[in-house]
Amino acid sequence: MHLHKYEKVWLAFGMASLIIFLLVIGFAAFWKGTHPQSHLETIDQNNVEAHDSFKPENLGLTEVADGKYKVNMVASAFNYDFGVDKDEKPVKTIRVPQGSTVLFTITSKDVVHGFQVAGTNVNMMVEPGHISRYEAVMKNKGEFTIVCNEYCGIGHHQMFGKVEVY
Ligand code: CUA
């Protein structure tokens, strides 16, 4: 079989690039310890209440320091559980002052869900068996809709909530 000179050059270029890319991935994963964030913390999806962050009394918004908040949530088909208010009604809106730092911690009881606060850069995949965290500074005032952006079943469009920055 005869290969044209340019064909050989491009084949060599293609193979060399592939080897370089694989080396870069290998270096990042094995020497630098770069892994998907969700790999860091695992949880038993059938017993999320055993984890401190997801005990029913710890769900929802808590102020941890001046201007610092945390929000613990459990996603399941087809709801975000932010805990209950003082009248035992499910919380659907998280209210924080402008400029505050909010750490969102979420896990799933069943299937893969999404957690996006539209209009901010809070956007996570929520996987059963894993804990997802994202810390964000709420720079802008307004109402931001929380949406599930991973198709999770027939009630996917019913999974929503709201973050109000005042
Ligand atoms: Cu949950 Cu889509």
Backbone and ligand atoms as CSV (ligand in chain L), in Angstrom:
chain,resi,resn,atom,element,x,y,z
A,1,MET,N,N,0.844,-1.189,0.000
A,1,MET,CA,C,0.000,0.000,0.000
A,1,MET,C,C,0.883,1.243,0.000
A,2,HIS,N,N,0.525,2.146,-0.881
A,2,HIS,CA,C,1.325,3.356,-0.955
A,2,HIS,C,C,0.602,4.518,-0.285
A,3,LEU,N,N,1.289,5.186,0.621
A,3,LEU,CA,C,0.703,6.353,1.285
A,3,LEU,C,C,1.400,7.603,0.779
A,4,HIS,N,N,0.601,8.552,0.461
A,4,HIS,CA,C,1.138,9.839,0.020
A,4,HIS,C,C,1.885,10.496,1.181
A,5,LYS,N,N,2.912,11.249,0.858
A,5,LYS,CA,C,3.745,11.868,1.898
A,5,LYS,C,C,2.901,12.713,2.877
A,6,TYR,N,N,1.978,13.543,2.338
A,6,TYR,CA,C,1.157,14.396,3.213
A,6,TYR,C,C,0.246,13.570,4.110
A,7,GLU,N,N,-0.219,12.443,3.544
A,7,GLU,CA,C,-1.083,11.560,4.325
A,7,GLU,C,C,-0.328,11.024,5.552
A,8,LYS,N,N,0.928,10.666,5.315
A,8,LYS,CA,C,1.762,10.154,6.421
A,8,LYS,C,C,1.968,11.244,7.472
A,9,VAL,N,N,2.235,12.457,6.975
A,9,VAL,CA,C,2.466,13.578,7.895
A,9,VAL,C,C,1.234,13.789,8.773
A,10,TRP,N,N,0.034,13.807,8.154
A,10,TRP,CA,C,-1.192,14.046,8.914
A,10,TRP,C,C,-1.528,12.897,9.850
A,11,LEU,N,N,-1.240,11.680,9.410
A,11,LEU,CA,C,-1.464,10.522,10.292
A,11,LEU,C,C,-0.587,10.635,11.534
A,12,ALA,N,N,0.676,10.973,11.309
A,12,ALA,CA,C,1.609,11.111,12.429
A,12,ALA,C,C,1.149,12.243,13.336
A,13,PHE,N,N,0.683,13.337,12.756
A,13,PHE,CA,C,0.209,14.486,13.533
A,13,PHE,C,C,-0.990,14.086,14.392
A,14,GLY,N,N,-1.925,13.352,13.755
A,14,GLY,CA,C,-3.126,12.910,14.473
A,14,GLY,C,C,-2.776,11.993,15.623
A,15,MET,N,N,-1.896,11.038,15.371
A,15,MET,CA,C,-1.547,10.077,16.426
A,15,MET,C,C,-0.773,10.766,17.545
A,16,ALA,N,N,0.137,11.669,17.171
A,16,ALA,CA,C,0.911,12.389,18.189
A,16,ALA,C,C,-0.023,13.226,19.065
A,17,SER,N,N,-1.022,13.908,18.451
A,17,SER,CA,C,-1.952,14.724,19.253
A,17,SER,C,C,-2.712,13.846,20.221
A,18,LEU,N,N,-3.160,12.683,19.742
A,18,LEU,CA,C,-3.916,11.772,20.602
A,18,LEU,C,C,-3.073,11.366,21.808
A,19,ILE,N,N,-1.813,11.033,21.560
A,19,ILE,CA,C,-0.927,10.614,22.657
A,19,ILE,C,C,-0.730,11.779,23.633
A,20,ILE,N,N,-0.530,12.980,23.095
A,20,ILE,CA,C,-0.347,14.153,23.975
A,20,ILE,C,C,-1.593,14.369,24.840
A,21,PHE,N,N,-2.789,14.300,24.226
A,21,PHE,CA,C,-4.026,14.522,24.981
A,21,PHE,C,C,-4.187,13.477,26.084
A,22,LEU,N,N,-3.894,12.210,25.745
A,22,LEU,CA,C,-4.019,11.161,26.761
A,22,LEU,C,C,-3.035,11.388,27.904
A,23,LEU,N,N,-1.821,11.835,27.569
A,23,LEU,CA,C,-0.834,12.122,28.612
A,23,LEU,C,C,-1.310,13.266,29.511
A,24,VAL,N,N,-1.902,14.277,28.905
A,24,VAL,CA,C,-2.400,15.427,29.678
A,24,VAL,C,C,-3.499,14.970,30.644
A,25,ILE,N,N,-4.441,14.153,30.140
A,25,ILE,CA,C,-5.526,13.644,30.995
A,25,ILE,C,C,-4.961,12.779,32.116
A,26,GLY,N,N,-4.043,11.889,31.766
A,26,GLY,CA,C,-3.426,11.007,32.756
A,26,GLY,C,C,-2.686,11.802,33.815
A,27,PHE,N,N,-1.947,12.814,33.385
A,27,PHE,CA,C,-1.193,13.657,34.318
A,27,PHE,C,C,-2.148,14.364,35.280
A,28,ALA,N,N,-3.237,14.956,34.713
A,28,ALA,CA,C,-4.202,15.690,35.542
A,28,ALA,C,C,-4.880,14.752,36.531
A,29,ALA,N,N,-5.267,13.556,36.085
A,29,ALA,CA,C,-6.030,12.653,36.944
A,29,ALA,C,C,-5.153,11.980,37.991
A,30,PHE,N,N,-3.973,11.485,37.597
A,30,PHE,CA,C,-3.185,10.661,38.524
A,30,PHE,C,C,-2.132,11.438,39.298
A,31,TRP,N,N,-1.562,12.469,38.709
A,31,TRP,CA,C,-0.543,13.230,39.441
A,31,TRP,C,C,-1.147,14.441,40.142
A,32,LYS,N,N,-2.077,15.097,39.461
A,32,LYS,CA,C,-2.645,16.320,40.018
A,32,LYS,C,C,-3.921,16.063,40.816
A,33,GLY,N,N,-4.470,14.857,40.709
A,33,GLY,CA,C,-5.675,14.521,41.468
A,33,GLY,C,C,-6.919,15.265,41.025
A,34,THR,N,N,-7.023,15.586,39.744
A,34,THR,CA,C,-8.211,16.273,39.230
A,34,THR,C,C,-9.306,15.252,38.943
A,35,HIS,N,N,-10.436,15.426,39.638
A,35,HIS,CA,C,-11.567,14.519,39.431
A,35,HIS,C,C,-12.832,15.348,39.371
A,36,PRO,N,N,-13.922,14.774,38.845
A,36,PRO,CA,C,-15.185,15.511,38.892
A,36,PRO,C,C,-15.518,15.831,40.342
A,37,GLN,N,N,-16.112,17.022,40.589
A,37,GLN,CA,C,-16.393,17.441,41.960
A,37,GLN,C,C,-17.242,16.438,42.723
A,38,SER,N,N,-18.181,15.836,42.015
A,38,SER,CA,C,-19.125,14.955,42.691
A,38,SER,C,C,-18.458,13.690,43.224
A,39,HIS,N,N,-17.233,13.446,42.809
A,39,HIS,CA,C,-16.530,12.261,43.270
A,39,HIS,C,C,-16.088,12.415,44.720
A,40,LEU,N,N,-16.062,13.664,45.203
A,40,LEU,CA,C,-15.437,13.937,46.500
A,40,LEU,C,C,-16.200,13.356,47.683
A,41,GLU,N,N,-17.524,13.482,47.668
A,41,GLU,CA,C,-18.284,13.094,48.847
A,41,GLU,C,C,-19.426,12.195,48.436
A,42,THR,N,N,-19.484,11.022,49.003
A,42,THR,CA,C,-20.559,10.108,48.639
A,42,THR,C,C,-21.527,9.962,49.815
A,43,ILE,N,N,-22.701,9.423,49.510
A,43,ILE,CA,C,-23.753,9.310,50.514
A,43,ILE,C,C,-24.636,8.132,50.111
A,44,ASP,N,N,-25.294,7.529,51.116
A,44,ASP,CA,C,-26.230,6.453,50.806
A,44,ASP,C,C,-27.547,7.100,50.370
A,45,GLN,N,N,-27.914,6.936,49.117
A,45,GLN,CA,C,-29.093,7.626,48.584
A,45,GLN,C,C,-30.389,7.171,49.237
A,46,ASN,N,N,-30.374,5.968,49.850
A,46,ASN,CA,C,-31.586,5.468,50.493
A,46,ASN,C,C,-31.706,5.912,51.945
A,47,ASN,N,N,-30.674,6.613,52.423
A,47,ASN,CA,C,-30.690,7.048,53.814
A,47,ASN,C,C,-29.979,8.401,53.936
A,48,VAL,N,N,-30.453,9.384,53.142
A,48,VAL,CA,C,-29.776,10.684,53.137
A,48,VAL,C,C,-29.911,11.398,54.482
A,49,GLU,N,N,-30.958,11.050,55.263
A,49,GLU,CA,C,-31.186,11.694,56.557
A,49,GLU,C,C,-30.067,11.371,57.549
A,50,ALA,N,N,-29.305,10.322,57.260
A,50,ALA,CA,C,-28.213,9.958,58.173
A,50,ALA,C,C,-27.095,10.993,58.118
A,51,HIS,N,N,-27.032,11.750,57.039
A,51,HIS,CA,C,-26.011,12.791,56.894
A,51,HIS,C,C,-26.512,14.065,57.575
A,52,ASP,N,N,-25.642,14.687,58.366
A,52,ASP,CA,C,-26.017,15.881,59.123
A,52,ASP,C,C,-26.692,16.959,58.283
A,53,SER,N,N,-26.150,17.206,57.090
A,53,SER,CA,C,-26.673,18.287,56.234
A,53,SER,C,C,-28.102,18.025,55.786
A,54,PHE,N,N,-28.506,16.764,55.769
A,54,PHE,CA,C,-29.808,16.436,55.184
A,54,PHE,C,C,-30.819,15.929,56.209
A,55,LYS,N,N,-30.517,16.106,57.491
A,55,LYS,CA,C,-31.522,15.821,58.521
A,55,LYS,C,C,-32.648,16.838,58.318
A,56,PRO,N,N,-33.921,16.406,58.473
A,56,PRO,CA,C,-35.040,17.304,58.183
A,56,PRO,C,C,-34.904,18.670,58.848
A,57,GLU,N,N,-34.390,18.709,60.096
A,57,GLU,CA,C,-34.296,19.993,60.806
A,57,GLU,C,C,-33.162,20.871,60.266
A,58,ASN,N,N,-32.257,20.294,59.472
A,58,ASN,CA,C,-31.144,21.082,58.943
A,58,ASN,C,C,-31.356,21.520,57.497
A,59,LEU,N,N,-32.518,21.180,56.944
A,59,LEU,CA,C,-32.778,21.569,55.556
A,59,LEU,C,C,-33.130,23.047,55.484
A,60,GLY,N,N,-32.876,23.635,54.331
A,60,GLY,CA,C,-33.242,25.027,54.119
A,60,GLY,C,C,-32.103,25.974,54.438
A,61,LEU,N,N,-32.481,27.245,54.625
A,61,LEU,CA,C,-31.510,28.327,54.793
A,61,LEU,C,C,-31.077,28.495,56.245
A,62,THR,N,N,-29.767,28.611,56.473
A,62,THR,CA,C,-29.233,28.909,57.797
A,62,THR,C,C,-28.168,29.981,57.643
A,63,GLU,N,N,-28.173,30.958,58.555
A,63,GLU,CA,C,-27.110,31.958,58.546
A,63,GLU,C,C,-25.977,31.401,59.396
A,64,VAL,N,N,-24.785,31.275,58.801
A,64,VAL,CA,C,-23.659,30.694,59.550
A,64,VAL,C,C,-22.744,31.760,60.119
A,65,ALA,N,N,-22.699,32.923,59.477
A,65,ALA,CA,C,-21.919,34.064,59.971
A,65,ALA,C,C,-22.513,35.304,59.318
A,66,ASP,N,N,-21.971,36.472,59.667
A,66,ASP,CA,C,-22.509,37.692,59.089
A,66,ASP,C,C,-22.338,37.674,57.564
A,67,GLY,N,N,-23.444,37.687,56.839
A,67,GLY,CA,C,-23.382,37.688,55.375
A,67,GLY,C,C,-23.058,36.350,54.747
A,68,LYS,N,N,-22.977,35.307,55.595
A,68,LYS,CA,C,-22.685,33.973,55.062
A,68,LYS,C,C,-23.839,33.039,55.375
A,69,TYR,N,N,-24.293,32.340,54.361
A,69,TYR,CA,C,-25.443,31.459,54.529
A,69,TYR,C,C,-25.129,30.095,53.954
A,70,LYS,N,N,-25.914,29.112,54.420
A,70,LYS,CA,C,-25.877,27.823,53.739
A,70,LYS,C,C,-27.305,27.375,53.482
A,71,VAL,N,N,-27.465,26.656,52.390
A,71,VAL,CA,C,-28.775,26.109,52.046
A,71,VAL,C,C,-28.589,24.620,51.801
A,72,ASN,N,N,-29.267,23.803,52.610
A,72,ASN,CA,C,-29.227,22.352,52.409
A,72,ASN,C,C,-30.530,21.910,51.766
A,73,MET,N,N,-30.413,21.021,50.795
A,73,MET,CA,C,-31.606,20.614,50.051
A,73,MET,C,C,-31.517,19.143,49.673
A,74,VAL,N,N,-32.681,18.530,49.521
A,74,VAL,CA,C,-32.750,17.171,49.010
A,74,VAL,C,C,-33.647,17.192,47.784
A,75,ALA,N,N,-33.131,16.733,46.676
A,75,ALA,CA,C,-33.924,16.659,45.454
A,75,ALA,C,C,-34.482,15.258,45.308
A,76,SER,N,N,-35.735,15.187,44.871
A,76,SER,CA,C,-36.329,13.892,44.553
A,76,SER,C,C,-37.387,14.153,43.506
A,77,ALA,N,N,-37.816,13.119,42.829
A,77,ALA,CA,C,-38.817,13.299,41.780
A,77,ALA,C,C,-40.159,13.600,42.455
A,78,PHE,N,N,-40.738,14.754,42.345
A,78,PHE,CA,C,-40.334,15.903,41.560
A,78,PHE,C,C,-40.389,17.132,42.449
A,79,ASN,N,N,-39.436,17.228,43.316
A,79,ASN,CA,C,-39.475,18.282,44.332
A,79,ASN,C,C,-38.074,18.595,44.847
A,80,TYR,N,N,-37.893,19.863,45.253
A,80,TYR,CA,C,-36.716,20.227,46.038
A,80,TYR,C,C,-37.203,20.410,47.462
A,81,ASP,N,N,-36.580,19.681,48.394
A,81,ASP,CA,C,-36.976,19.815,49.791
A,81,ASP,C,C,-36.065,20.834,50.475
A,82,PHE,N,N,-36.635,22.018,50.792
A,82,PHE,CA,C,-35.904,23.064,51.513
A,82,PHE,C,C,-36.352,23.112,52.963
A,83,GLY,N,N,-36.974,22.052,53.432
A,83,GLY,CA,C,-37.477,22.043,54.798
A,83,GLY,C,C,-38.830,22.721,54.894
A,84,VAL,N,N,-39.263,22.975,56.134
A,84,VAL,CA,C,-40.566,23.598,56.366
A,84,VAL,C,C,-40.401,24.884,57.159
A,85,ASP,N,N,-41.365,25.782,56.992
A,85,ASP,CA,C,-41.334,27.030,57.771
A,85,ASP,C,C,-41.973,26.800,59.140
A,86,LYS,N,N,-42.172,27.888,59.911
A,86,LYS,CA,C,-42.669,27.696,61.281
A,86,LYS,C,C,-44.111,27.207,61.326
A,87,ASP,N,N,-44.828,27.354,60.199
A,87,ASP,CA,C,-46.195,26.817,60.126
A,87,ASP,C,C,-46.226,25.413,59.519
A,88,GLU,N,N,-45.037,24.792,59.438
A,88,GLU,CA,C,-44.927,23.436,58.889
A,88,GLU,C,C,-45.259,23.361,57.397
A,89,LYS,N,N,-45.219,24.518,56.719
A,89,LYS,CA,C,-45.475,24.536,55.271
A,89,LYS,C,C,-44.149,24.381,54.536
A,90,PRO,N,N,-44.109,23.649,53.412
A,90,PRO,CA,C,-42.846,23.499,52.699
A,90,PRO,C,C,-42.304,24.845,52.194
A,91,VAL,N,N,-41.028,25.056,52.412
A,91,VAL,CA,C,-40.388,26.300,51.954
A,91,VAL,C,C,-40.137,26.200,50.455
A,92,LYS,N,N,-40.499,27.258,49.734
A,92,LYS,CA,C,-40.263,27.253,48.283
A,92,LYS,C,C,-39.363,28.411,47.860
A,93,THR,N,N,-39.175,29.380,48.775
A,93,THR,CA,C,-38.358,30.545,48.436
A,93,THR,C,C,-37.245,30.724,49.463
A,94,ILE,N,N,-36.035,30.925,48.955
A,94,ILE,CA,C,-34.872,31.197,49.799
A,94,ILE,C,C,-34.609,32.692,49.707
A,95,ARG,N,N,-34.616,33.403,50.849
A,95,ARG,CA,C,-34.406,34.858,50.817
A,95,ARG,C,C,-33.082,35.218,51.468
A,96,VAL,N,N,-32.216,35.886,50.720
A,96,VAL,CA,C,-30.917,36.314,51.260
A,96,VAL,C,C,-30.645,37.765,50.859
A,97,PRO,N,N,-29.896,38.508,51.709
A,97,PRO,CA,C,-29.568,39.885,51.333
A,97,PRO,C,C,-28.521,39.936,50.210
A,98,GLN,N,N,-28.575,41.034,49.474
A,98,GLN,CA,C,-27.629,41.233,48.372
A,98,GLN,C,C,-26.193,41.202,48.892
A,99,GLY,N,N,-25.309,40.565,48.146
A,99,GLY,CA,C,-23.892,40.522,48.501
A,99,GLY,C,C,-23.536,39.374,49.426
A,100,SER,N,N,-24.516,38.580,49.827
A,100,SER,CA,C,-24.198,37.490,50.746
A,100,SER,C,C,-23.611,36.290,50.002
A,101,THR,N,N,-22.847,35.523,50.756
A,101,THR,CA,C,-22.231,34.315,50.206
A,101,THR,C,C,-23.089,33.129,50.610
A,102,VAL,N,N,-23.495,32.335,49.664
A,102,VAL,CA,C,-24.391,31.217,49.953
A,102,VAL,C,C,-23.756,29.912,49.482
A,103,LEU,N,N,-23.680,28.957,50.401
A,103,LEU,CA,C,-23.181,27.631,50.047
A,103,LEU,C,C,-24.384,26.703,49.857
A,104,PHE,N,N,-24.592,26.270,48.647
A,104,PHE,CA,C,-25.685,25.348,48.341
A,104,PHE,C,C,-25.159,23.920,48.429
A,105,THR,N,N,-25.846,23.084,49.214
A,105,THR,CA,C,-25.472,21.675,49.334
A,105,THR,C,C,-26.698,20.842,49.003
A,106,ILE,N,N,-26.540,19.927,48.086
A,106,ILE,CA,C,-27.716,19.184,47.623
A,106,ILE,C,C,-27.355,17.747,47.280
A,107,THR,N,N,-28.312,16.864,47.476
A,107,THR,CA,C,-28.157,15.486,47.033
A,107,THR,C,C,-29.494,14.998,46.491
A,108,SER,N,N,-29.475,13.843,45.865
A,108,SER,CA,C,-30.701,13.294,45.287
A,108,SER,C,C,-31.033,11.960,45.937
A,109,LYS,N,N,-32.341,11.725,46.122
A,109,LYS,CA,C,-32.794,10.456,46.704
A,109,LYS,C,C,-33.027,9.389,45.643
A,110,ASP,N,N,-33.237,9.837,44.383
A,110,ASP,CA,C,-33.625,8.842,43.388
A,110,ASP,C,C,-32.802,8.893,42.103
A,111,VAL,N,N,-33.098,9.840,41.235
A,111,VAL,CA,C,-32.428,9.862,39.934
A,111,VAL,C,C,-31.586,11.138,39.800
A,112,VAL,N,N,-30.958,11.300,38.659
A,112,VAL,CA,C,-30.149,12.496,38.424
A,112,VAL,C,C,-31.074,13.692,38.199
A,113,HIS,N,N,-30.854,14.746,38.980
A,113,HIS,CA,C,-31.577,15.996,38.804
A,113,HIS,C,C,-30.574,17.101,38.512
A,114,GLY,N,N,-31.104,18.257,38.186
A,114,GLY,CA,C,-30.254,19.429,38.029
A,114,GLY,C,C,-30.631,20.447,39.084
A,115,PHE,N,N,-29.712,21.378,39.336
A,115,PHE,CA,C,-30.037,22.472,40.243
A,115,PHE,C,C,-29.418,23.730,39.659
A,116,GLN,N,N,-30.251,24.518,39.026
A,116,GLN,CA,C,-29.768,25.750,38.421
A,116,GLN,C,C,-30.553,26.925,38.968
A,117,VAL,N,N,-29.829,27.952,39.403
A,117,VAL,CA,C,-30.499,29.185,39.794
A,117,VAL,C,C,-30.353,30.114,38.594
A,118,ALA,N,N,-31.395,30.164,37.786
A,118,ALA,CA,C,-31.335,30.888,36.515
A,118,ALA,C,C,-30.963,32.349,36.732
A,119,GLY,N,N,-30.022,32.837,35.958
A,119,GLY,CA,C,-29.596,34.224,36.069
A,119,GLY,C,C,-28.393,34.406,36.985
A,120,THR,N,N,-27.934,33.315,37.611
A,120,THR,CA,C,-26.708,33.349,38.417
A,120,THR,C,C,-25.798,32.251,37.858
A,121,ASN,N,N,-24.601,32.111,38.435
A,121,ASN,CA,C,-23.774,31.005,37.921
A,121,ASN,C,C,-23.874,29.744,38.778
A,122,VAL,N,N,-24.954,29.628,39.552
A,122,VAL,CA,C,-25.201,28.398,40.307
A,122,VAL,C,C,-25.841,27.382,39.365
A,123,ASN,N,N,-25.128,26.314,39.097
A,123,ASN,CA,C,-25.630,25.303,38.173
A,123,ASN,C,C,-24.920,23.989,38.482
A,124,MET,N,N,-25.662,23.042,39.036
A,124,MET,CA,C,-25.034,21.781,39.428
A,124,MET,C,C,-25.830,20.601,38.899
A,125,MET,N,N,-25.125,19.502,38.752
A,125,MET,CA,C,-25.786,18.249,38.483
A,125,MET,C,C,-25.974,17.592,39.858
A,126,VAL,N,N,-27.115,16.999,40.103
A,126,VAL,CA,C,-27.382,16.379,41.396
A,126,VAL,C,C,-27.526,14.879,41.167
A,127,GLU,N,N,-26.549,14.132,41.649
A,127,GLU,CA,C,-26.548,12.703,41.380
A,127,GLU,C,C,-26.858,11.909,42.642
A,128,PRO,N,N,-27.687,10.864,42.542
A,128,PRO,CA,C,-27.913,10.014,43.713
A,128,PRO,C,C,-26.583,9.378,44.130
A,129,GLY,N,N,-26.352,9.323,45.435
A,129,GLY,CA,C,-25.106,8.725,45.926
A,129,GLY,C,C,-23.973,9.714,46.068
A,130,HIS,N,N,-24.210,10.958,45.630
A,130,HIS,CA,C,-23.168,11.978,45.723
A,130,HIS,C,C,-23.725,13.262,46.316
A,131,ILE,N,N,-22.822,14.061,46.890
A,131,ILE,CA,C,-23.216,15.362,47.420
A,131,ILE,C,C,-22.627,16.436,46.517
A,132,SER,N,N,-23.467,17.354,46.063
A,132,SER,CA,C,-22.996,18.462,45.230
A,132,SER,C,C,-23.017,19.734,46.053
A,133,ARG,N,N,-21.942,20.509,45.928
A,133,ARG,CA,C,-21.859,21.782,46.654
A,133,ARG,C,C,-21.449,22.883,45.695
A,134,TYR,N,N,-21.980,24.064,45.940
A,134,TYR,CA,C,-21.531,25.217,45.166
A,134,TYR,C,C,-21.708,26.465,46.005
A,135,GLU,N,N,-20.625,27.248,46.097
A,135,GLU,CA,C,-20.712,28.478,46.860
A,135,GLU,C,C,-20.766,29.654,45.896
A,136,ALA,N,N,-21.706,30.554,46.114
A,136,ALA,CA,C,-21.862,31.683,45.203
A,136,ALA,C,C,-22.105,32.958,45.992
A,137,VAL,N,N,-21.655,34.063,45.432
A,137,VAL,CA,C,-21.941,35.378,46.001
A,137,VAL,C,C,-23.133,35.933,45.228
A,138,MET,N,N,-24.190,36.303,45.961
A,138,MET,CA,C,-25.391,36.802,45.297
A,138,MET,C,C,-25.223,38.307,45.055
A,139,LYS,N,N,-24.699,38.632,43.900
A,139,LYS,CA,C,-24.306,40.014,43.609
A,139,LYS,C,C,-25.485,40.898,43.240
A,140,ASN,N,N,-26.471,40.316,42.568
A,140,ASN,CA,C,-27.563,41.134,42.044
A,140,ASN,C,C,-28.864,40.902,42.784
A,141,LYS,N,N,-29.597,42.002,42.979
A,141,LYS,CA,C,-30.924,41.925,43.579
A,141,LYS,C,C,-31.907,41.323,42.581
A,142,GLY,N,N,-32.923,40.658,43.095
A,142,GLY,CA,C,-33.958,40.169,42.200
A,142,GLY,C,C,-34.479,38.812,42.616
A,143,GLU,N,N,-35.376,38.292,41.793
A,143,GLU,CA,C,-35.932,36.965,42.028
A,143,GLU,C,C,-35.367,36.025,40.976
A,144,PHE,N,N,-34.795,34.932,41.436
A,144,PHE,CA,C,-34.165,33.992,40.516
A,144,PHE,C,C,-34.839,32.635,40.658
A,145,THR,N,N,-35.251,32.102,39.547
A,145,THR,CA,C,-35.966,30.829,39.572
A,145,THR,C,C,-34.982,29.663,39.630
A,146,ILE,N,N,-35.299,28.728,40.528
A,146,ILE,CA,C,-34.509,27.493,40.603
A,146,ILE,C,C,-35.167,26.486,39.676
A,147,VAL,N,N,-34.400,25.912,38.775
A,147,VAL,CA,C,-34.971,24.924,37.864
A,147,VAL,C,C,-34.142,23.654,37.852
A,148,CYS,N,N,-34.833,22.569,37.568
A,148,CYS,CA,C,-34.166,21.290,37.359
A,148,CYS,C,C,-33.849,21.230,35.868
A,149,ASN,N,N,-32.564,21.117,35.552
A,149,ASN,CA,C,-32.200,21.130,34.127
A,149,ASN,C,C,-31.689,19.782,33.626
A,150,GLU,N,N,-32.064,18.723,34.355
A,150,GLU,CA,C,-31.773,17.371,33.860
A,150,GLU,C,C,-33.117,16.669,33.779
A,151,TYR,N,N,-33.443,16.152,32.624
A,151,TYR,CA,C,-34.752,15.506,32.499
A,151,TYR,C,C,-34.833,14.311,33.453
A,152,CYS,N,N,-35.802,14.347,34.390
A,152,CYS,CA,C,-35.833,13.332,35.435
A,152,CYS,C,C,-37.144,12.557,35.461
A,153,GLY,N,N,-38.025,12.811,34.507
A,153,GLY,CA,C,-39.267,12.051,34.459
A,153,GLY,C,C,-40.449,12.938,34.135
A,154,ILE,N,N,-41.613,12.371,34.310
A,154,ILE,CA,C,-42.863,12.989,33.867
A,154,ILE,C,C,-43.132,14.344,34.546
A,155,GLY,N,N,-42.660,14.509,35.781
A,155,GLY,CA,C,-42.917,15.760,36.498
A,155,GLY,C,C,-41.722,16.702,36.509
A,156,HIS,N,N,-40.798,16.474,35.606
A,156,HIS,CA,C,-39.557,17.269,35.536
A,156,HIS,C,C,-39.827,18.775,35.586
A,157,HIS,N,N,-40.835,19.222,34.821
A,157,HIS,CA,C,-41.128,20.652,34.722
A,157,HIS,C,C,-41.728,21.207,36.023
A,158,GLN,N,N,-42.110,20.317,36.946
A,158,GLN,CA,C,-42.694,20.792,38.205
A,158,GLN,C,C,-41.653,21.028,39.285
A,159,MET,N,N,-40.397,20.732,38.983
A,159,MET,CA,C,-39.347,20.944,39.977
A,159,MET,C,C,-38.824,22.352,39.871
A,160,PHE,N,N,-39.218,23.188,40.827
A,160,PHE,CA,C,-38.705,24.555,40.811
A,160,PHE,C,C,-38.757,25.148,42.205
A,161,GLY,N,N,-38.137,26.266,42.342
A,161,GLY,CA,C,-38.128,27.009,43.598
A,161,GLY,C,C,-37.696,28.408,43.249
A,162,LYS,N,N,-37.372,29.188,44.282
A,162,LYS,CA,C,-37.016,30.563,44.002
A,162,LYS,C,C,-35.963,31.067,44.985
A,163,VAL,N,N,-35.018,31.841,44.483
A,163,VAL,CA,C,-34.080,32.550,45.348
A,163,VAL,C,C,-34.382,34.028,45.206
A,164,GLU,N,N,-34.642,34.668,46.348
A,164,GLU,CA,C,-34.944,36.095,46.327
A,164,GLU,C,C,-33.783,36.834,46.988
A,165,VAL,N,N,-33.160,37.717,46.229
A,165,VAL,CA,C,-32.053,38.516,46.768
A,165,VAL,C,C,-32.564,39.929,46.988
A,166,TYR,N,N,-32.554,40.387,48.247
A,166,TYR,CA,C,-33.134,41.709,48.568
A,166,TYR,C,C,-32.091,42.698,49.050
L,1,CUA,CU1,CU,-35.635,16.835,38.478
L,1,CUA,CU2,CU,-35.770,17.281,36.140
